[in-house]
Amino acid sequence: MTLVLEESALGRKVETWTTREDLGDVGMDMKEMLNGVREQVTRMLSRAVERKKMVRFQFLVECEYSKDGEVCKLNFKTKSYVLTEGDDITAEIEKGFNKLLIEKGECEVKGSSHCFERIISFKLKVYK
């Protein structure tokens, strides 16, 4: 799975990276998808911290659900996490990934009657 630069703003101070593949066609669940991007996200954030000394990042996952025969999109996102030199980047990424998994799970068990169909995209926003 590959992340590609989707959008850059403010002189590359804000970058949005997204999955190239339509993840629904790949047939992945959220945990598999996060495991598939983990190494690349770690590498990208490590490089950003080396260059800028401090960055913020945020994850967004867009999913497709069905309810009563109709298709709808639901987004799950994290807060912005701050990384500085010396921080445990892996631990911060895990916090974000766990937040996404918990949010998706809560949505499905709280009685919303939405039925998960597929993951549409994963996005990594990096604020430098």
N, CA, C and O atoms as a Tinker XYZ file with bonds, in Angstrom:
   512  protein
     1  N      0.855000   -1.173000    0.000000    73     2
     2  CA     0.000000    0.000000    0.000000    64     1     3
     3  C      0.900000    1.234000    0.000000    63     2     4     5
     4  O      1.867000    1.305000    0.757000    81     3
     5  N      0.577000    2.192000   -0.845000    73     3     6
     6  CA     1.428000    3.356000   -1.016000    64     5     7
     7  C      0.665000    4.631000   -0.690000    63     6     8     9
     8  O     -0.491000    4.797000   -1.080000    81     7
     9  N      1.327000    5.526000    0.030000    73     7    10
    10  CA     0.768000    6.853000    0.283000    64     9    11
    11  C      1.359000    7.818000   -0.737000    63    10    12    13
    12  O      2.566000    7.818000   -0.982000    81    11
    13  N      0.499000    8.637000   -1.325000    73    11    14
    14  CA     0.935000    9.638000   -2.295000    64    13    15
    15  C      0.470000   11.010000   -1.827000    63    14    16    17
    16  O     -0.537000   11.135000   -1.131000    81    15
    17  N      1.214000   12.031000   -2.216000    73    15    18
    18  CA     0.861000   13.395000   -1.856000    64    17    19
    19  C     -0.387000   13.801000   -2.626000    63    18    20    21
    20  O     -0.387000   13.859000   -3.856000    81    19
    21  N     -1.447000   14.079000   -1.882000    73    19    22
    22  CA    -2.719000   14.470000   -2.489000    64    21    23
    23  C     -2.826000   15.987000   -2.596000    63    22    24    25
    24  O     -3.343000   16.522000   -3.577000    81    23
    25  N     -2.326000   16.669000   -1.567000    73    23    26
    26  CA    -2.500000   18.115000   -1.507000    64    25    27
    27  C     -1.367000   18.716000   -0.672000    63    26    28    29
    28  O     -0.922000   18.138000    0.320000    81    27
    29  N     -0.923000   19.884000   -1.105000    73    27    30
    30  CA     0.079000   20.629000   -0.363000    64    29    31
    31  C     -0.376000   22.084000   -0.318000    63    30    32    33
    32  O     -0.785000   22.651000   -1.331000    81    31
    33  N     -0.299000   22.675000    0.863000    73    31    34
    34  CA    -0.773000   24.047000    1.004000    64    33    35
    35  C      0.225000   24.864000    1.827000    63    34    36    37
    36  O      1.083000   24.323000    2.524000    81    35
    37  N      0.082000   26.154000    1.721000    73    35    38
    38  CA     0.910000   27.088000    2.503000    64    37    39
    39  C      2.400000   26.812000    2.338000    63    38    40    41
    40  O      3.145000   26.726000    3.315000    81    39
    41  N      2.816000   26.675000    1.083000    73    39    42
    42  CA     4.232000   26.453000    0.817000    64    41    43
    43  C      4.738000   25.147000    1.403000    63    42    44    45
    44  O      5.850000   25.091000    1.928000    81    43
    45  N      3.942000   24.109000    1.318000    73    43    46
    46  CA     4.239000   22.755000    1.827000    64    45    47
    47  C      4.279000   22.681000    3.347000    63    46    48    49
    48  O      4.830000   21.735000    3.910000    81    47
    49  N      3.702000   23.671000    4.011000    73    47    50
    50  CA     3.620000   23.614000    5.470000    64    49    51
    51  C      2.527000   22.647000    5.922000    63    50    52    53
    52  O      2.565000   22.144000    7.045000    81    51
    53  N      1.554000   22.388000    5.049000    73    51    54
    54  CA     0.510000   21.393000    5.322000    64    53    55
    55  C      0.482000   20.436000    4.137000    63    54    56    57
    56  O      0.285000   20.851000    2.995000    81    55
    57  N      0.679000   19.169000    4.418000    73    55    58
    58  CA     0.638000   18.151000    3.379000    64    57    59
    59  C     -0.408000   17.107000    3.743000    63    58    60    61
    60  O     -0.535000   16.706000    4.900000    81    59
    61  N     -1.153000   16.677000    2.734000    73    59    62
    62  CA    -2.110000   15.598000    2.914000    64    61    63
    63  C     -1.675000   14.441000    2.030000    63    62    64    65
    64  O     -1.600000   14.562000    0.807000    81    63
    65  N     -1.393000   13.328000    2.671000    73    63    66
    66  CA    -0.989000   12.107000    1.987000    64    65    67
    67  C     -2.147000   11.129000    2.041000    63    66    68    69
    68  O     -2.818000   11.021000    3.067000    81    67
    69  N     -2.391000   10.415000    0.950000    73    67    70
    70  CA    -3.511000    9.478000    0.910000    64    69    71
    71  C     -3.101000    8.176000    0.233000    63    70    72    73
    72  O     -2.097000    8.113000   -0.476000    81    71
    73  N     -3.891000    7.154000    0.466000    73    71    74
    74  CA    -3.629000    5.869000   -0.166000    64    73    75
    75  C     -3.927000    5.957000   -1.657000    63    74    76    77
    76  O     -4.892000    6.597000   -2.074000    81    75
    77  N     -3.114000    5.327000   -2.424000    73    75    78
    78  CA    -3.281000    5.328000   -3.877000    64    77    79
    79  C     -4.401000    4.373000   -4.288000    63    78    80    81
    80  O     -5.171000    4.672000   -5.201000    81    79
    81  N     -4.491000    3.239000   -3.624000    73    79    82
    82  CA    -5.462000    2.219000   -3.972000    64    81    83
    83  C     -6.846000    2.569000   -3.437000    63    82    84    85
    84  O     -6.974000    3.280000   -2.441000    81    83
    85  N     -7.866000    2.072000   -4.098000    73    83    86
    86  CA    -9.213000    2.095000   -3.533000    64    85    87
    87  C     -9.251000    0.900000   -2.598000    63    86    88    89
    88  O     -9.293000   -0.246000   -3.046000    81    87
    89  N     -9.238000    1.163000   -1.313000    73    87    90
    90  CA    -9.074000    0.099000   -0.338000    64    89    91
    91  C    -10.262000   -0.848000   -0.297000    63    90    92    93
    92  O    -10.131000   -1.979000    0.171000    81    91
    93  N    -11.408000   -0.412000   -0.775000    73    91    94
    94  CA   -12.558000   -1.302000   -0.850000    64    93    95
    95  C    -12.328000   -2.420000   -1.849000    63    94    96    97
    96  O    -12.779000   -3.548000   -1.650000    81    95
    97  N    -11.623000   -2.100000   -2.923000    73    95    98
    98  CA   -11.301000   -3.117000   -3.916000    64    97    99
    99  C    -10.313000   -4.132000   -3.361000    63    98   100   101
   100  O    -10.311000   -5.294000   -3.767000    81    99
   101  N     -9.474000   -3.689000   -2.432000    73    99   102
   102  CA    -8.491000   -4.573000   -1.812000    64   101   103
   103  C     -9.177000   -5.465000   -0.776000    63   102   104   105
   104  O     -8.681000   -6.552000   -0.479000    81   103
   105  N    -10.306000   -5.025000   -0.223000    73   103   106
   106  CA   -11.071000   -5.814000    0.728000    64   105   107
   107  C    -10.471000   -5.855000    2.123000    63   106   108   109
   108  O    -10.556000   -6.880000    2.800000    81   107
   109  N     -9.873000   -4.773000    2.561000    73   107   110
   110  CA    -9.229000   -4.735000    3.865000    64   109   111
   111  C    -10.155000   -4.233000    4.951000    63   110   112   113
   112  O    -11.051000   -3.426000    4.705000    81   111
   113  N     -9.923000   -4.725000    6.153000    73   111   114
   114  CA   -10.593000   -4.116000    7.291000    64   113   115
   115  C     -9.656000   -3.042000    7.850000    63   114   116   117
   116  O     -8.531000   -2.886000    7.374000    81   115
   117  N    -10.117000   -2.314000    8.848000    73   115   118
   118  CA    -9.352000   -1.176000    9.369000    64   117   119
   119  C     -7.990000   -1.615000    9.923000    63   118   120   121
   120  O     -6.977000   -0.974000    9.646000    81   119
   121  N     -7.961000   -2.687000   10.690000    73   119   122
   122  CA    -6.702000   -3.120000   11.312000    64   121   123
   123  C     -5.665000   -3.513000   10.256000    63   122   124   125
   124  O     -4.496000   -3.143000   10.368000    81   123
   125  N     -6.085000   -4.257000    9.242000    73   123   126
   126  CA    -5.174000   -4.642000    8.158000    64   125   127
   127  C     -4.640000   -3.407000    7.431000    63   126   128   129
   128  O     -3.451000   -3.317000    7.126000    81   127
   129  N     -5.531000   -2.466000    7.160000    73   127   130
   130  CA    -5.127000   -1.263000    6.446000    64   129   131
   131  C     -4.103000   -0.475000    7.253000    63   130   132   133
   132  O     -3.099000   -0.023000    6.702000    81   131
   133  N     -4.346000   -0.304000    8.563000    73   131   134
   134  CA    -3.407000    0.446000    9.398000    64   133   135
   135  C     -2.058000   -0.255000    9.463000    63   134   136   137
   136  O     -1.018000    0.402000    9.435000    81   135
   137  N     -2.065000   -1.575000    9.550000    73   135   138
   138  CA    -0.804000   -2.318000    9.527000    64   137   139
   139  C     -0.084000   -2.126000    8.200000    63   138   140   141
   140  O      1.146000   -2.105000    8.158000    81   139
   141  N     -0.842000   -1.987000    7.119000    73   139   142
   142  CA    -0.259000   -1.802000    5.799000    64   141   143
   143  C      0.402000   -0.451000    5.585000    63   142   144   145
   144  O      1.308000   -0.335000    4.760000    81   143
   145  N     -0.034000    0.574000    6.312000    73   143   146
   146  CA     0.554000    1.915000    6.139000    64   145   147
   147  C      1.523000    2.286000    7.267000    63   146   148   149
   148  O      2.216000    3.300000    7.174000    81   147
   149  N      1.577000    1.482000    8.324000    73   147   150
   150  CA     2.359000    1.807000    9.525000    64   149   151
   151  C      3.819000    2.160000    9.216000    63   150   152   153
   152  O      4.316000    3.189000    9.671000    81   151
   153  N      4.495000    1.323000    8.455000    73   151   154
   154  CA     5.915000    1.547000    8.176000    64   153   155
   155  C      6.147000    2.843000    7.395000    63   154   156   157
   156  O      7.059000    3.608000    7.707000    81   155
   157  N      5.322000    3.081000    6.388000    73   155   158
   158  CA     5.482000    4.284000    5.577000    64   157   159
   159  C      5.165000    5.544000    6.396000    63   158   160   161
   160  O      5.865000    6.549000    6.270000    81   159
   161  N      4.129000    5.502000    7.225000    73   159   162
   162  CA     3.777000    6.642000    8.077000    64   161   163
   163  C      4.930000    6.940000    9.039000    63   162   164   165
   164  O      5.295000    8.099000    9.238000    81   163
   165  N      5.497000    5.893000    9.630000    73   163   166
   166  CA     6.617000    6.066000   10.563000    64   165   167
   167  C      7.801000    6.728000    9.867000    63   166   168   169
   168  O      8.410000    7.655000   10.402000    81   167
   169  N      8.116000    6.247000    8.684000    73   167   170
   170  CA     9.239000    6.810000    7.918000    64   169   171
   171  C      8.989000    8.282000    7.569000    63   170   172   173
   172  O      9.881000    9.119000    7.713000    81   171
   173  N      7.787000    8.587000    7.116000    73   171   174
   174  CA     7.469000    9.963000    6.710000    64   173   175
   175  C      7.525000   10.919000    7.902000    63   174   176   177
   176  O      8.081000   12.013000    7.794000    81   175
   177  N      6.959000   10.516000    9.025000    73   175   178
   178  CA     6.964000   11.395000   10.201000    64   177   179
   179  C      8.366000   11.523000   10.782000    63   178   180   181
   180  O      8.728000   12.594000   11.270000    81   179
   181  N      9.154000   10.472000   10.742000    73   179   182
   182  CA    10.540000   10.551000   11.226000    64   181   183
   183  C     11.337000   11.575000   10.421000    63   182   184   185
   184  O     12.064000   12.393000   10.984000    81   183
   185  N     11.191000   11.520000    9.104000    73   183   186
   186  CA    11.889000   12.487000    8.238000    64   185   187
   187  C     11.415000   13.916000    8.500000    63   186   188   189
   188  O     12.222000   14.843000    8.543000    81   187
   189  N     10.118000   14.087000    8.671000    73   187   190
   190  CA     9.570000   15.428000    8.914000    64   189   191
   191  C     10.107000   16.003000   10.227000    63   190   192   193
   192  O     10.441000   17.186000   10.290000    81   191
   193  N     10.192000   15.188000   11.262000    73   191   194
   194  CA    10.709000   15.661000   12.557000    64   193   195
   195  C     12.197000   15.987000   12.443000    63   194   196   197
   196  O     12.662000   16.965000   13.029000    81   195
   197  N     12.942000   15.180000   11.698000    73   195   198
   198  CA    14.373000   15.463000   11.503000    64   197   199
   199  C     14.578000   16.820000   10.836000    63   198   200   201
   200  O     15.482000   17.569000   11.206000    81   199
   201  N     13.738000   17.132000    9.856000    73   199   202
   202  CA    13.892000   18.388000    9.115000    64   201   203
   203  C     13.352000   19.595000    9.875000    63   202   204   205
   204  O     13.982000   20.653000    9.873000    81   203
   205  N     12.219000   19.460000   10.514000    73   203   206
   206  CA    11.536000   20.616000   11.094000    64   205   207
   207  C     11.597000   20.698000   12.615000    63   206   208   209
   208  O     11.203000   21.713000   13.190000    81   207
   209  N     12.077000   19.659000   13.270000    73   207   210
   210  CA    12.203000   19.606000   14.739000    64   209   211
   211  C     10.873000   19.439000   15.461000    63   210   212   213
   212  O     10.839000   18.886000   16.561000    81   211
   213  N      9.774000   19.905000   14.866000    73   211   214
   214  CA     8.458000   19.730000   15.466000    64   213   215
   215  C      7.414000   19.695000   14.352000    63   214   216   217
   216  O      7.399000   20.556000   13.473000    81   215
   217  N      6.543000   18.692000   14.402000    73   215   218
   218  CA     5.439000   18.596000   13.442000    64   217   219
   219  C      4.189000   18.143000   14.187000    63   218   220   221
   220  O      4.258000   17.547000   15.261000    81   219
   221  N      3.052000   18.445000   13.583000    73   219   222
   222  CA     1.776000   17.909000   14.059000    64   221   223
   223  C      1.257000   17.004000   12.959000    63   222   224   225
   224  O      1.512000   17.232000   11.776000    81   223
   225  N      0.524000   15.971000   13.363000    73   223   226
   226  CA    -0.065000   15.083000   12.367000    64   225   227
   227  C     -1.427000   14.614000   12.827000    63   226   228   229
   228  O     -1.764000   14.665000   14.010000    81   227
   229  N     -2.197000   14.157000   11.862000    73   227   230
   230  CA    -3.567000   13.715000   12.108000    64   229   231
   231  C     -3.911000   12.638000   11.085000    63   230   232   233
   232  O     -3.464000   12.700000    9.940000    81   231
   233  N     -4.708000   11.646000   11.499000    73   231   234
   234  CA    -5.170000   10.596000   10.604000    64   233   235
   235  C     -6.652000   10.773000   10.324000    63   234   236   237
   236  O     -7.405000   11.241000   11.177000    81   235
   237  N     -7.066000   10.390000    9.109000    73   235   238
   238  CA    -8.472000   10.391000    8.727000    64   237   239
   239  C     -8.721000    9.142000    7.882000    63   238   240   241
   240  O     -7.986000    8.865000    6.934000    81   239
   241  N     -9.762000    8.396000    8.236000    73   239   242
   242  CA   -10.158000    7.222000    7.460000    64   241   243
   243  C    -11.595000    7.414000    7.017000    63   242   244   245
   244  O    -12.483000    7.670000    7.831000    81   243
   245  N    -11.813000    7.289000    5.717000    73   243   246
   246  CA   -13.156000    7.403000    5.159000    64   245   247
   247  C    -13.667000    5.991000    4.853000    63   246   248   249
   248  O    -13.017000    5.228000    4.139000    81   247
   249  N    -14.830000    5.660000    5.396000    73   247   250
   250  CA   -15.420000    4.329000    5.224000    64   249   251
   251  C    -16.800000    4.432000    4.590000    63   250   252   253
   252  O    -17.468000    5.463000    4.659000    81   251
   253  N    -17.194000    3.345000    3.982000    73   251   254
   254  CA   -18.532000    3.254000    3.409000    64   253   255
   255  C    -19.339000    2.269000    4.241000    63   254   256   257
   256  O    -18.885000    1.163000    4.537000    81   255
   257  N    -20.532000    2.687000    4.608000    73   255   258
   258  CA   -21.452000    1.863000    5.386000    64   257   259
   259  C    -22.768000    1.795000    4.646000    63   258   260   261
   260  O    -23.064000    2.641000    3.802000    81   259
   261  N    -23.552000    0.787000    4.964000    73   259   262
   262  CA   -24.907000    0.732000    4.422000    64   261   263
   263  C    -25.885000    0.712000    5.588000    63   262   264   265
   264  O    -25.592000    0.190000    6.664000    81   263
   265  N    -27.034000    1.286000    5.348000    73   263   266
   266  CA   -28.094000    1.312000    6.354000    64   265   267
   267  C    -29.425000    1.325000    5.618000    63   266   268   269
   268  O    -29.702000    2.214000    4.813000    81   267
   269  N    -30.218000    0.350000    5.904000    73   267   270
   270  CA   -31.537000    0.245000    5.271000    64   269   271
   271  C    -31.446000    0.311000    3.749000    63   270   272   273
   272  O    -32.274000    0.944000    3.095000    81   271
   273  N    -30.428000   -0.353000    3.193000    73   271   274
   274  CA   -30.277000   -0.407000    1.743000    64   273   275
   275  C    -29.640000    0.807000    1.106000    63   274   276   277
   276  O    -29.428000    0.825000   -0.107000    81   275
   277  N    -29.330000    1.820000    1.891000    73   275   278
   278  CA   -28.687000    3.018000    1.350000    64   277   279
   279  C    -27.226000    3.064000    1.784000    63   278   280   281
   280  O    -26.876000    2.625000    2.880000    81   279
   281  N    -26.394000    3.593000    0.922000    73   279   282
   282  CA   -24.960000    3.694000    1.190000    64   281   283
   283  C    -24.648000    5.081000    1.739000    63   282   284   285
   284  O    -25.152000    6.087000    1.237000    81   283
   285  N    -23.814000    5.125000    2.773000    73   283   286
   286  CA   -23.384000    6.417000    3.305000    64   285   287
   287  C    -21.905000    6.340000    3.658000    63   286   288   289
   288  O    -21.357000    5.254000    3.846000    81   287
   289  N    -21.272000    7.485000    3.746000    73   287   290
   290  CA   -19.860000    7.563000    4.106000    64   289   291
   291  C    -19.741000    8.086000    5.527000    63   290   292   293
   292  O    -20.428000    9.029000    5.919000    81   291
   293  N    -18.863000    7.462000    6.285000    73   291   294
   294  CA   -18.545000    7.928000    7.629000    64   293   295
   295  C    -17.042000    8.126000    7.720000    63   294   296   297
   296  O    -16.262000    7.323000    7.206000    81   295
   297  N    -16.647000    9.205000    8.381000    73   295   298
   298  CA   -15.234000    9.502000    8.568000    64   297   299
   299  C    -14.843000    9.305000   10.025000    63   298   300   301
   300  O    -15.593000    9.649000   10.938000    81   299
   301  N    -13.666000    8.751000   10.223000    73   299   302
   302  CA   -13.091000    8.608000   11.551000    64   301   303
   303  C    -11.770000    9.351000   11.527000    63   302   304   305
   304  O    -10.950000    9.138000   10.635000    81   303
   305  N    -11.560000   10.228000   12.511000    73   303   306
   306  CA   -10.317000   10.988000   12.509000    64   305   307
   307  C     -9.789000   11.139000   13.926000    63   306   308   309
   308  O    -10.506000   10.979000   14.913000    81   307
   309  N     -8.511000   11.451000   13.979000    73   307   310
   310  CA    -7.855000   11.663000   15.264000    64   309   311
   311  C     -7.689000   13.153000   15.503000    63   310   312   313
   312  O     -7.866000   13.971000   14.600000    81   311
   313  N     -7.353000   13.479000   16.714000    73   311   314
   314  CA    -6.931000   14.845000   17.008000    64   313   315
   315  C     -5.549000   15.032000   16.395000    63   314   316   317
   316  O     -4.971000   14.075000   15.880000    81   315
   317  N     -5.022000   16.225000   16.440000    73   315   318
   318  CA    -3.653000   16.463000   15.991000    64   317   319
   319  C     -2.697000   16.047000   17.099000    63   318   320   321
   320  O     -2.857000   16.439000   18.255000    81   319
   321  N     -1.707000   15.252000   16.733000    73   319   322
   322  CA    -0.664000   14.841000   17.667000    64   321   323
   323  C      0.585000   15.647000   17.356000    63   322   324   325
   324  O      0.867000   15.932000   16.192000    81   323
   325  N      1.332000   16.015000   18.382000    73   323   326
   326  CA     2.557000   16.795000   18.218000    64   325   327
   327  C      3.761000   15.877000   18.412000    63   326   328   329
   328  O      3.825000   15.107000   19.370000    81   327
   329  N      4.707000   15.973000   17.489000    73   327   330
   330  CA     5.958000   15.221000   17.585000    64   329   331
   331  C      7.127000   16.184000   17.610000    63   330   332   333
   332  O      7.182000   17.124000   16.818000    81   331
   333  N      8.061000   15.952000   18.520000    73   331   334
   334  CA     9.301000   16.722000   18.556000    64   333   335
   335  C     10.463000   15.740000   18.588000    63   334   336   337
   336  O     10.277000   14.540000   18.792000    81   335
   337  N     11.663000   16.267000   18.382000    73   335   338
   338  CA    12.854000   15.423000   18.450000    64   337   339
   339  C     12.887000   14.698000   19.790000    63   338   340   341
   340  O     12.632000   15.295000   20.835000    81   339
   341  N     13.200000   13.424000   19.750000    73   339   342
   342  CA    13.290000   12.646000   20.974000    64   341   343
   343  C     12.004000   11.942000   21.363000    63   342   344   345
   344  O     12.028000   11.060000   22.222000    81   343
   345  N     10.868000   12.309000   20.750000    73   343   346
   346  CA     9.602000   11.630000   21.043000    64   345   347
   347  C      9.620000   10.219000   20.459000    63   346   348   349
   348  O     10.325000    9.948000   19.487000    81   347
   349  N      8.855000    9.347000   21.048000    73   347   350
   350  CA     8.687000    7.990000   20.538000    64   349   351
   351  C      7.618000    8.038000   19.439000    63   350   352   353
   352  O      6.419000    7.983000   19.714000    81   351
   353  N      8.075000    8.139000   18.213000    73   351   354
   354  CA     7.172000    8.295000   17.075000    64   353   355
   355  C      6.238000    7.100000   16.952000    63   354   356   357
   356  O      5.046000    7.260000   16.686000    81   355
   357  N      6.779000    5.909000   17.144000    73   355   358
   358  CA     5.968000    4.694000   17.044000    64   357   359
   359  C      4.817000    4.713000   18.048000    63   358   360   361
   360  O      3.692000    4.345000   17.711000    81   359
   361  N      5.095000    5.137000   19.268000    73   359   362
   362  CA     4.056000    5.186000   20.307000    64   361   363
   363  C      2.966000    6.189000   19.946000    63   362   364   365
   364  O      1.786000    5.925000   20.177000    81   363
   365  N      3.341000    7.332000   19.384000    73   363   366
   366  CA     2.348000    8.333000   19.001000    64   365   367
   367  C      1.485000    7.845000   17.845000    63   366   368   369
   368  O      0.280000    8.096000   17.817000    81   367
   369  N      2.098000    7.150000   16.896000    73   367   370
   370  CA     1.329000    6.580000   15.782000    64   369   371
   371  C      0.351000    5.542000   16.319000    63   370   372   373
   372  O     -0.806000    5.504000   15.898000    81   371
   373  N      0.804000    4.707000   17.240000    73   371   374
   374  CA    -0.073000    3.693000   17.832000    64   373   375
   375  C     -1.264000    4.325000   18.542000    63   374   376   377
   376  O     -2.379000    3.812000   18.454000    81   375
   377  N     -1.039000    5.436000   19.244000    73   375   378
   378  CA    -2.149000    6.144000   19.894000    64   377   379
   379  C     -3.205000    6.536000   18.860000    63   378   380   381
   380  O     -4.402000    6.339000   19.069000    81   379
   381  N     -2.742000    7.089000   17.750000    73   379   382
   382  CA    -3.662000    7.506000   16.693000    64   381   383
   383  C     -4.393000    6.330000   16.068000    63   382   384   385
   384  O     -5.603000    6.390000   15.855000    81   383
   385  N     -3.662000    5.261000   15.774000    73   383   386
   386  CA    -4.286000    4.081000   15.178000    64   385   387
   387  C     -5.312000    3.476000   16.137000    63   386   388   389
   388  O     -6.409000    3.104000   15.721000    81   387
   389  N     -4.960000    3.380000   17.404000    73   387   390
   390  CA    -5.898000    2.835000   18.398000    64   389   391
   391  C     -7.157000    3.687000   18.493000    63   390   392   393
   392  O     -8.259000    3.156000   18.628000    81   391
   393  N     -6.998000    4.994000   18.425000    73   391   394
   394  CA    -8.149000    5.908000   18.468000    64   393   395
   395  C     -9.091000    5.618000   17.298000    63   394   396   397
   396  O    -10.309000    5.582000   17.476000    81   395
   397  N     -8.536000    5.413000   16.112000    73   395   398
   398  CA    -9.367000    5.114000   14.939000    64   397   399
   399  C    -10.117000    3.797000   15.116000    63   398   400   401
   400  O    -11.305000    3.709000   14.806000    81   399
   401  N     -9.427000    2.781000   15.613000    73   399   402
   402  CA   -10.056000    1.473000   15.811000    64   401   403
   403  C    -11.173000    1.541000   16.850000    63   402   404   405
   404  O    -12.233000    0.939000   16.673000    81   403
   405  N    -10.928000    2.277000   17.934000    73   403   406
   406  CA   -11.940000    2.424000   18.985000    64   405   407
   407  C    -13.153000    3.182000   18.455000    63   406   408   409
   408  O    -14.294000    2.783000   18.690000    81   407
   409  N    -12.901000    4.276000   17.739000    73   407   410
   410  CA   -14.004000    5.091000   17.207000    64   409   411
   411  C    -14.868000    4.281000   16.242000    63   410   412   413
   412  O    -16.095000    4.358000   16.295000    81   411
   413  N    -14.239000    3.510000   15.366000    73   411   414
   414  CA   -14.992000    2.677000   14.422000    64   413   415
   415  C    -15.792000    1.613000   15.180000    63   414   416   417
   416  O    -16.964000    1.386000   14.879000    81   415
   417  N    -15.170000    0.972000   16.148000    73   415   418
   418  CA   -15.853000   -0.053000   16.935000    64   417   419
   419  C    -17.042000    0.505000   17.695000    63   418   420   421
   420  O    -18.104000   -0.117000   17.739000    81   419
   421  N    -16.868000    1.675000   18.293000    73   419   422
   422  CA   -17.970000    2.304000   19.035000    64   421   423
   423  C    -19.127000    2.650000   18.109000    63   422   424   425
   424  O    -20.292000    2.511000   18.483000    81   423
   425  N    -18.812000    3.091000   16.922000    73   423   426
   426  CA   -19.858000    3.436000   15.955000    64   425   427
   427  C    -20.693000    2.201000   15.619000    63   426   428   429
   428  O    -21.912000    2.286000   15.466000    81   427
   429  N    -20.030000    1.068000   15.507000    73   427   430
   430  CA   -20.724000   -0.145000   15.089000    64   429   431
   431  C    -21.516000   -0.797000   16.217000    63   430   432   433
   432  O    -22.509000   -1.474000   15.952000    81   431
   433  N    -21.104000   -0.610000   17.461000    73   431   434
   434  CA   -21.810000   -1.281000   18.554000    64   433   435
   435  C    -22.842000   -0.403000   19.252000    63   434   436   437
   436  O    -23.643000   -0.902000   20.043000    81   435
   437  N    -22.833000    0.870000   18.976000    73   435   438
   438  CA   -23.744000    1.754000   19.707000    64   437   439
   439  C    -25.182000    1.703000   19.189000    63   438   440   441
   440  O    -26.036000    2.478000   19.620000    81   439
   441  N    -25.431000    0.798000   18.278000    73   439   442
   442  CA   -26.810000    0.645000   17.810000    64   441   443
   443  C    -27.163000    1.545000   16.654000    63   442   444   445
   444  O    -28.342000    1.823000   16.433000    81   443
   445  N    -26.176000    2.012000   15.906000    73   443   446
   446  CA   -26.466000    2.899000   14.784000    64   445   447
   447  C    -27.094000    2.148000   13.615000    63   446   448   449
   448  O    -27.654000    2.766000   12.709000    81   447
   449  N    -27.005000    0.839000   13.631000    73   447   450
   450  CA   -27.500000   -0.069000   12.592000    64   449   451
   451  C    -26.810000    0.155000   11.240000    63   450   452   453
   452  O    -27.309000   -0.290000   10.207000    81   451
   453  N    -25.669000    0.842000   11.250000    73   451   454
   454  CA   -24.850000    0.953000   10.049000    64   453   455
   455  C    -24.057000   -0.342000    9.891000    63   454   456   457
   456  O    -23.537000   -0.881000   10.868000    81   455
   457  N    -23.969000   -0.831000    8.679000    73   455   458
   458  CA   -23.224000   -2.055000    8.385000    64   457   459
   459  C    -21.985000   -1.688000    7.568000    63   458   460   461
   460  O    -22.102000   -1.141000    6.471000    81   459
   461  N    -20.801000   -1.988000    8.100000    73   459   462
   462  CA   -19.543000   -1.666000    7.426000    64   461   463
   463  C    -19.465000   -2.383000    6.078000    63   462   464   465
   464  O    -19.721000   -3.583000    5.981000    81   463
   465  N    -19.105000   -1.622000    5.041000    73   463   466
   466  CA   -18.951000   -2.186000    3.703000    64   465   467
   467  C    -17.485000   -2.219000    3.274000    63   466   468   469
   468  O    -16.969000   -3.257000    2.859000    81   467
   469  N    -16.816000   -1.048000    3.382000    73   467   470
   470  CA   -15.426000   -0.987000    2.919000    64   469   471
   471  C    -14.744000    0.282000    3.395000    63   470   472   473
   472  O    -15.397000    1.236000    3.818000    81   471
   473  N    -13.419000    0.277000    3.319000    73   471   474
   474  CA   -12.622000    1.480000    3.569000    64   473   475
   475  C    -12.386000    2.140000    2.230000    63   474   476   477
   476  O    -11.959000    1.491000    1.276000    81   475
   477  N    -12.662000    3.420000    2.159000    73   475   478
   478  CA   -12.463000    4.158000    0.913000    64   477   479
   479  C    -11.043000    4.717000    0.856000    63   478   480   481
   480  O    -10.353000    4.569000   -0.153000    81   479
   481  N    -10.606000    5.364000    1.949000    73   479   482
   482  CA    -9.257000    5.946000    1.924000    64   481   483
   483  C     -8.723000    6.159000    3.330000    63   482   484   485
   484  O     -9.464000    6.226000    4.310000    81   483
   485  N     -7.410000    6.261000    3.381000    73   483   486
   486  CA    -6.674000    6.645000    4.593000    64   485   487
   487  C     -5.909000    7.894000    4.244000    63   486   488   489
   488  O     -5.291000    7.972000    3.183000    81   487
   489  N     -5.943000    8.876000    5.127000    73   487   490
   490  CA    -5.199000   10.128000    4.902000    64   489   491
   491  C     -4.333000   10.441000    6.109000    63   490   492   493
   492  O     -4.726000   10.220000    7.254000    81   491
   493  N     -3.150000   10.958000    5.828000    73   491   494
   494  CA    -2.224000   11.455000    6.837000    64   493   495
   495  C     -2.023000   12.933000    6.543000    63   494   496   497
   496  O     -1.543000   13.302000    5.471000    81   495
   497  N     -2.393000   13.778000    7.506000    73   495   498
   498  CA    -2.153000   15.219000    7.375000    64   497   499
   499  C     -0.942000   15.563000    8.226000    63   498   500   501
   500  O     -0.888000   15.208000    9.403000    81   499
   501  N      0.023000   16.246000    7.644000    73   499   502
   502  CA     1.231000   16.645000    8.349000    64   501   503
   503  C      1.314000   18.165000    8.312000    63   502   504   505
   504  O      1.294000   18.779000    7.245000    81   503
   505  N      1.407000   18.757000    9.498000    73   503   506
   506  CA     1.531000   20.218000    9.648000    64   505   507
   507  C      2.943000   20.516000   10.102000    63   506   508   509
   508  O      3.356000   20.107000   11.187000    81   507
   509  N      3.685000   21.231000    9.269000    73   507   510
   510  CA     5.096000   21.491000    9.594000    64   509   511
   511  C      5.299000   22.890000   10.124000    63   510   512
   512  O      6.425000   23.272000   10.444000    81   511
